[in-house]
Amino acid sequence: MSASSEIQKTRVINELRGFIKKLLQEPQILEQSLDIARRHYSEGKADEAAARIANEISDTTSVHIPEDPREHSEADKLFLELLKEVISEEQALY
C-alpha cells in the first residue's frame, strides 16, 4: 500500500473518529439528521436531496458539511449515504 493511500486512510479515520465523538457528545444530532433526511429524501432526486440535507444539517446542528457536494469529504459522503440507507430501510418496513 502506498504512503499516500495510508495517509488518506488515516485522515478519513481521524475525521470519522471526531464525528463519532461529536455524536456521542450531542446525541440529538442523530435524530435531527434523520428527521431532515426523512423530509428531503421524499422530495425528489437523491443527489439534490443529499445537497439539501447537508445544508440543513449544517444550518441546524453543530455538524458542518460543505454546501458544495464536490467539497464533501469521504466522511461527509459516508454520513449522507448512511442517512439515505437508514431512511430507505425504514420505508421498506412500511
SULSUL-V670483 format. One line per field, one symbol per residue. ss: DSSP state (2 for helix, 1 for strand, 0 for the rest). A space follows every 50 residues. Layout:
# SULSUL-V670483
ss = ???
This chain:
# SULSUL-V670483
ss = 00222222222222222222222220022222222222222000022222 22222222220000000022200222222222222222222220
